[in-house]
Amino acid sequence: MTMELVYTPTREDITDAVRVQLRYGSFRVLRWLMPVAAVLAFAAVALLLTAPRGPNVGGAVLMGSLGLLTVVLRPLAARLTARQVYAMISRQGEYRTVVGEDEIRWTARDSEVVGRWQLTPRYAETPTQFVLFSGDKGRVGFATLPKRGLADPADVDRLRTLLDRNITRL
């Protein structure tokens, strides 16, 4: 069984995929590291302002600034990453992706990538697409298969079945 998807990647596709990658990929540590860093920074502010030898206002301002930076950057991380990725792939225009039993073939204006299932052994599904992850330990690489690229809405179930048969769903 072979399935074809034809689509032009959107910024929303990439943002959605990056969010999934942040959840399951190598950057998932940021989901807990950034809030922990913010809590530690604000705890340091409290300690610096209530020190027995008197408040250290300079240190408190520095630590407070670092805490605020992590609070602001956490929700922006996916958008900033997606913006960079989208800038790279949007220049390719329309993509044609052929998903078969043995391989996936992505073809765009200036490139063609063929990969066996070992290249992307895991995937996650979102309401709008399937996100395939690279086989490395950190799942750094990812590829998207937007559901809107299928010719028939019923093909979504067929593609899910094909993916389940060949790779692992997260």
C-alpha positions in Angstrom: 0.0 0.0 0.0 1.3 3.4 -1.0 -0.1 6.8 0.0 0.6 10.2 -1.3 0.4 13.6 0.4 0.6 16.9 -1.4 0.9 20.0 0.8 2.6 23.3 1.4 4.0 23.5 4.9 2.5 26.3 7.0 3.9 28.1 10.0 1.1 26.4 12.1 2.3 22.9 10.9 5.8 23.6 12.0 4.8 25.2 15.4 2.6 22.2 16.1 5.5 19.8 15.2 8.0 21.7 17.3 5.6 21.6 20.3 5.4 17.9 19.9 9.1 17.6 19.5 9.6 19.6 22.7 7.2 17.2 24.4 8.8 14.0 23.1 12.2 14.9 21.7 15.6 15.9 23.1 14.4 19.3 24.3 11.7 17.8 26.6 14.1 18.5 29.5 13.2 22.2 28.9 9.7 21.5 30.0 10.8 21.0 33.6 14.2 22.7 33.6 13.0 26.2 32.8 10.3 26.3 35.6 12.8 24.9 38.1 15.4 27.5 37.0 12.8 30.3 37.5 11.8 29.0 41.0 15.5 28.8 42.0 16.1 32.3 40.7 13.2 33.8 42.6 14.2 31.8 45.8 17.7 33.4 45.4 16.1 36.8 45.1 14.3 36.2 48.5 17.5 35.0 50.1 19.5 37.9 48.7 17.0 40.5 50.0 16.7 38.9 53.4 20.3 38.1 54.1 21.5 38.6 57.7 24.2 41.0 56.5 21.7 43.1 54.7 20.1 43.0 51.3 22.1 42.5 48.2 20.0 44.5 45.8 22.4 44.1 42.8 22.4 40.3 43.1 18.6 40.2 43.6 18.0 42.3 40.5 20.3 40.0 38.5 18.6 36.8 39.7 15.2 38.3 39.3 16.0 39.2 35.7 17.2 35.7 35.0 14.0 34.3 36.6 11.8 36.6 34.5 13.8 35.7 31.3 13.1 31.9 31.9 9.4 32.7 32.5 9.1 34.7 29.3 11.2 32.3 27.1 9.5 29.1 28.0 6.2 29.8 26.1 8.2 31.4 23.3 10.6 28.5 22.8 8.4 26.6 20.4 7.5 29.7 18.4 11.1 30.9 18.1 12.3 27.4 17.0 9.4 27.0 14.6 10.1 30.4 13.1 13.7 29.3 12.2 12.6 25.9 10.9 9.8 27.4 8.8 12.1 30.0 7.2 14.3 27.1 6.1 11.5 24.8 4.7 9.1 27.3 3.3 11.4 28.2 0.4 10.8 24.7 -1.0 7.2 25.4 -1.7 4.9 22.4 -2.3 5.9 19.0 -0.9 4.9 15.6 -2.3 5.4 12.8 0.1 4.9 9.2 -0.8 4.5 6.8 2.2 5.0 3.2 1.4 5.6 -0.1 3.2 9.4 0.2 2.9 10.2 3.9 2.8 9.0 7.5 2.8 10.0 9.8 -0.1 9.7 13.6 0.4 10.1 15.6 -2.8 10.1 19.4 -2.9 11.3 22.0 -5.4 15.0 21.6 -4.7 15.3 18.4 -2.8 14.4 14.8 -2.5 14.8 12.7 0.6 14.2 9.0 0.7 14.3 7.2 4.1 13.6 3.7 5.3 11.5 3.4 8.4 14.6 3.2 10.6 15.2 6.9 9.8 11.9 7.8 11.6 11.0 4.9 13.9 8.6 6.8 16.1 5.6 9.1 15.6 3.1 11.2 17.4 -0.3 12.2 16.1 -1.9 15.7 16.6 -5.3 16.8 15.4 -3.8 18.1 12.2 -0.8 15.9 11.4 1.5 13.1 12.1 4.9 14.0 13.4 7.7 11.5 12.7 10.8 11.5 14.9 14.4 10.6 13.9 15.9 7.4 15.3 18.6 9.0 17.4 18.3 8.9 21.2 17.2 12.5 21.6 14.8 12.4 18.7 16.3 15.7 17.4 15.0 15.4 13.9 11.4 15.4 12.9 9.2 15.3 9.8 5.6 16.2 9.4 2.8 14.5 7.4 -0.1 17.0 7.5 -3.5 15.3 7.3 -4.8 18.0 4.9 -2.2 16.7 2.3 -4.2 13.5 1.8 -6.7 13.4 -1.1 -9.5 11.8 1.0 -10.3 12.3 4.7 -10.7 8.5 5.0 -7.0 8.2 4.0 -6.1 9.5 7.5 -7.1 6.1 9.0 -5.2 4.2 6.3 -2.1 6.3 6.9 -2.4 5.8 10.7 -2.7 2.0 10.0 0.4 2.1 7.8 2.4 4.1 10.4 1.3 1.7 13.2 2.4 -1.3 11.1 5.9 0.1 10.5 6.8 2.4 13.4 6.0 3.0 17.1 3.4 5.5 18.2 4.4 7.7 21.2 
